[in-house]
Amino acid sequence: MASVASSGFEPVLAALTTMQGNVERSQKSQAHQFLESFQKSPEAWTVTHSMLASSGVSAEAKLFAATTLKGKITYDLDQLPRQSLPALRDSILTLIVSLRDGPRPIRTQLCVCLANLAIQMIEWKDVLQLVGSILGNNAGDCVLEFLRVLPEEVTEGRKINLTEEELITRTRELLEENANQVLGLLTQYSQSSVSAASNPHLLECISSWLREIPAADVINSPLFDAIINAISIDTSFEAAIDCICTILRDTREVDESIELIQIIYPRVLSLRPKIAEFAIAEDLESYKGITRLFAEAGEAWVVMIARLPTEFRGLVEAILECCARDRDRDSIALTFLFWYEFKQMVTLDKYKQARNQYTDVFAKLVDIMVKHLEYPTAEGEDETDLFDGDHEQEERFREFRHQMGDVLKDCCDVITVTECLGKAFELIQQWISNWGSQSTSTKVPHWQELEAPLFSMRAMGRNVSAEENVILRQVIPLIVQIPDHGKLRFQAIMALGRYTDWTAQHPEFLQPQLTFVIAGFEHESKEVVKAAALAFRFFGTDCKQLLRGHVTQLHNFYESVLDKLPPASQEEITEGVACVVSAQPLDNIYPMFKLYCDPIIRRMMARANEARHEQDENGRLAVADYLQLLTIFVQNVQPYVSPTEQNPAVKYCQEILPVMSAIAENFTKSTPILERVCRCWRYMVLSYRTAVLPLLPSLAQQLASGFENSRQGCFLWATDSVLREFATGAEFVDDATSQAIYSFFERQALAFLRIMNDLPPSDLPDVIEDFFRLLIDALIYYHQKLLPAPVCESILSASISALTLQQDAPLTATLHFLRDFLSYGTDHPNSSSFGEPSQDPATGNPLQIQQAVWRLVASQGEVLVQRILTGMMFNFPRDCFPDASGVLLGLFEIMPQETVVWVKGTIGMLPAGTVRAAEGDRLVASIGQKIQAGDARKIRVLMQGKLCSQPPFSTWAGQSSRSLMR
C-alpha cells in the first residue's frame, strides 16, 4: 500500500474502504496494519487535518480522522515542536467552526482534541476566553460541547503525559478557577432565548460541570428553573432527566443538603402527574425517564424518608405508582434499588416509626409485584406460545421475575413473612374458588393467576423460618393438589423445594410432598422433571434424618429413574440420596455406600469398555458423568470416625481406587474423564483428610504417572490437596510422611519442567495455571526445602517463560507465585508460620531463605523485569496489572538499585516510539527519587500509570462506524 506522505490521504481512504468492504481477510489485515502504522506516524498530523478540511471526504472517514487526531494529541504530542502547539490549537478551532453543522460525533471528537490539548498545553492560560471568543459567534453549540467534554477529559482522562503535580495544577486552572465563570456563562446563555433554555447541549453541559460547580449554586440560579421546565419539552426531556439525577446524587449527604432538598423536593413532586400522563399515552421512553427520576430521588433521600416518613410519603407513593402503572414492565426495575435501600433503613430499630407508617405501602407493593409476575396471555391458538416465538424475550422475563422476587423478600423483612405469604395464599384460594372447578386434564383456565402466587411463594421461601406455623400448614396441602399443567406443576415443585427445612420440622407434611415431587419424574415436561430432581435434592439434604429409615426404598427409586435423567438432574438426585446415606449409623455406611455406588461403577465400566474401543465421544462423556456421581457420594458421605478406627467410607474408596486408576490409564487423551477422576481423588483427600493415609502410596503413584503420561493439569490440582493435607506440622502426620509428600511434589515439578522444555507456554495454559497454584501452596508449607533446592532455579525460569501468555488465569497464577516467591526475600513473607517453630514471628524470615531468593533474583531478575515491563506495555490483560506491578514492587523492595538498572535497560531496548525518551527518563528518575525517599510503594502507582501500551487501531478507530453517524 502506498505511503501516506507521497500521496496525501488517498491511501487512508482506500484502507478504510477495504476495512468496511466485503473483501478477503488478508486484505483487511493488510489495511488494518497500514492504518495502525499510519496512526503512529508523524505524517498523521497533517493528513488528518487535510481529511477533516476536505469537502470530498465521507463523514465516516472524517470521524476516523478526528478520532486519530485525538489519539495523536493524547499519546504523541511530543512528535511536534512545543512552539507549534498554538498553531495546532488554532487549526482545531478552525476545523470545529467549519464542521459546526456536520455530524455531532465529529464535532465531539474535535472538542475532545481541543480539551486534551488544553490540558497538556500548560502555557495556554486563557482557555475559556479564547474558545468562547472564536466559537461563540460562529458555533454556539460547539462552545457548549467543548465545555461539556472538558471536565470529563480532565477528571477521567488518565493517559495525559503530565506529572501528577502538573495535572493537579492544570486541573485547578481549568476547572476550579473557571467554575464560577462557567456558571455565569451557562446562566447567561439560558436566559438568551426560550430555545436556549431547553437546549439539550446546555443541560448536558450543566451535568458535566456539576463535578466542579456545587449543586447549591445551580439550584439557587435560574438554571434550575430551566432544567425543571425542560422536562416538559420532548427534545430536552432525556437531558433534563440526566441533569436532575446528577443534582440528586449531589444531595445524598442529607444532613449537609437539607436546605437544598427542601427546594428540590416540591419541584420533583410536582412532576408526579406525568407518571399517569406518560402511562396513558404509552410513551415508554418518557415513562422510563420519569420513573428513573423518582427512583433516584428516593435513593438519594432514603435517610430523610426514614427520618421524616410523613413529609416524604408523597415521594414513596410516586415510586409505588411508577411500579403499578408499568404495564410493560420496562421501567419497574429502576425502582428495585430504592426498595432495597428503603427496606434496609426502615428495618433498623431507630426507624421503627417509619416502618409502621409504611406497612401499607409495602403491602401494596407485594400485590403489584405478584401481579407483574404473571405470564402474558397467549394471543394465538397455541397456548404454549406466550411470547410469539421470541425465546430471548421469554428468557429476559424469567430473569426479571427473579429480580422481582428479591423485592418480595424485601417486603417480607418489613411487613413480616406471614403477611406476605398470606397474600399469596389468598390468591391461590381465590383462583381455586373462581376456576378450580373448571380445570381439566387438558385445560386450566387463567393458569397465570395461580402460577404467579406460586412463584412468589418460591421467591419468599428463603425468608421463611422453620417455625412459621400459620400459612404453610394451610397452603402446602393445596399446592400438592394443583392441576396437572406444565408451568403450574413446575412452579409448585420448585416452591416445595424451597420449604424443605420447614418440612424437616413438620414431618407430618413430608409424605404428600415427597409423593408429589416423585410423581414429577414421570411428567411429560422436561422442565418439570428437572424441577423434581432439584427439589428431591433439597428434600434429601434437609430431611435426611426423616428419610434415613427409607434408604433401601430410595435406592430402588434412584435406580429406576437415574438413566432417564439428564446429567445435571442425575447429579441433583444423587446429592439427595447421598445425604440420606450420610445420615446412616456408622455400621451401615459401608454397605449403603456400596449398595448405591456399585451399580454406578458397573454402568461406568460398561460405557468405558464401549468407548475405549470406539471413537465414541458421547460414551466418554457418559463415563465422566458417572465419575461425577461417585464424587458426589464422596463429598457428602463424611462420617465422623475416631483417628484410631477405620473409616468405612475410606474402606469403600480403597475398593474403587484400582477401578478409577484403570480408567485414568486407559483414557489419557480424554480431558473430561481425567478431570473427573482427579476431582474424585481430590475430594477423597478433602473429605476424609488424614484417614486416607492407607490410600496415599497408591494415590500419589497414580497422580505422578497420570501427569507424566497425560500432561493434564488436573493431576497437579489433585496433588495440591495432598500437599496441603499432609504438610509438615499437620495433625496426625509424621515427618516421614511429610518428607515423602515433598519428594512427590518435586517429582511433579520435574515432570512439569520437562513438559515446558518440550512445548511452548501457549500450548499449556491450563497446566501452567495448575502448576503455579500448586507452587503457591508449596511455598507456604515447604519453602524451607524448596527455595534452597536446585529445582527452584528452573521453576523461576519457567515462571518467566509463562509470562509470555496473554490469558488471565495462568498469568494471574504465575504472578501470584512470583509475588509470594519475592516476599521470601524479605523478613515478612506472604505465609503463616503456623506449625513452624523454627520461624518465630519475632525473628522473621530466616536469613538463609532470604539469601536463596536474592541469589535467584540476581541471576534472573533482569529477564524477569523485561517480561513484566513488556507485558504491561503490550500484552498483559488489564486485570493482571495490579499483580504485575506488585512483582515489580517486590523486586524494588529486595534489590532496589539493581532493579532500577534493569528497568532503565528494558526501556532502552523497546522499539522506537514505544515509550518517549523523555517519559522513560522521567519514569526512571521518579523511581530513583521514591527509592531514596524510602517510599517504594509509590513506585507501584508510577508503573501502573505509565506502563500502559498505546491503544491500537481497533481502540482509536473503534468509534468510526456508521452507527455513530446517526
Buried (B, 14 or more C-beta within 10 A) or exposed (E): BEEBEEEBBEBBBBBBBBBBEEEEEEEBEBBBEBBBBBBBBEBBBBBBBEBBBBEEBEBBBBBBBBBBBBBBBBBBBEBBEEEEBEEBBEBBBBBBBBBBEBBBBBBBBBBBBBBBBBBBBEEBEEBBEBBBEBBEEEBBBBBBBBBBBBBEBBEEBEEBBBEEEBBEEBBEBBBEEBBEEBBEBBBEBBEEEEEBBBBBBBBBBBBBBBBBBEBBBBBEBBBBEBBBBBBEBEEBBBBBBBBBBBBBEBBEEBEEBEEBBEBBBEBBBEBBEBBEBBBEEEBBEBBBBBBBBBBBBBBBBBBBBBBEBEEBBEBBBBBBBBBBBBEEBEBBBBBBBBBBBBBBBBBEEEBEEBBEBBBEBBBBBBEBBBEBBBBEEBEEEEEEEBBEEEEEEBEEBEEBBEEBBBBBBBBBBBBBBBBBBBBBBEBBBBBBEEBBEEBEEEEBBBBBBBBBBBBBBBBBBEBBEBEBEEBBEEBBEBBBEBBBBBBBBBBBBBBBBBBBBBBBBBEEBBEBBBEBBBBBBEBEBEBBBBBBBBBBBBBBBBBBEBBBEEBEEBBEBBEEBBEEBEBEBBBBBBBBBBBBBBBBEEEBBBEBBBBBBEBBBEBBBBBBEBBBEEEBEEBBBBBBBBBBBBBBBBBBBBBEBEEEEEBBBBBBBBBBBEBBBEBBBBBEEBBBBBBBBBBBBBBBBBBBBBBBBBBBEEBBEBBBBBBBBBBBBBBBBBBBBBBBBBBBEBEEBEEEBBEBBBEBBBBBBBBBBEBBEEEEBEEBBBBBBBBBBBBBBBBBBBBBBBBBBEEBBBBBBBBBBBBBBBBBBBBBBBBBBBBBBBBBBBEEBBBEBEEBEEBEEEEBBBEEBBEBBBBBBEEBBBBBBBBBBBBBBBBBBEEBBEBBBBBBBBBBBBBBEBBBBBBBEBBEEBEEBBBBEEEBEBBBEBBBEBBEEEEBEBBBBBBBEBBBBBBBBEEBBEBBEEEBBE
